[in-house]
Amino acid sequence: MTLVESARTTIPMAITERQKILLESTVARDTAETLLQRLLGAKAESEKRLSELRQVDALKKVTGRSAMDNAIISTQRMIETLNRSIAQLGRELPEEDVALFAETAAAGAGHSNSVR
């Protein structure tokens, strides 16, 4: 089961569709942040191994960016897009829904994020 599917199963029925989208977007952003950290670690490990073997990344030599660089940039853009979407959704929620979302996010995602 994915994190988003897991969040869906923990979302109370009383929340609005907008709150549900906000929660799922927050889970997706958190997942992307975890992925980004793993990509950064893998890139460091890859560069270390290439250095030990005295080899160069062929793609990086030709294009100026490695496949890992491209994946990292893509993930960073995805996180930025999700953050903008989360902020917009948070601004559109009524005040009472913001409090409910914070409680739901804390229970469903294991932590609370600011949406305003």
Secondary structure, DSSP 8 states (H G I E B T S, - for coil): --HHHHHHHHS-TTS-HHHHHHHHHHHHHHHHHHHHHHHHHHHHHHHHHHHHTT---HHHHHHSS-HHHHHHHHHHHHHHHHHHHHHHHHHHS-HHHHHHHHHHHHHHHSS-----
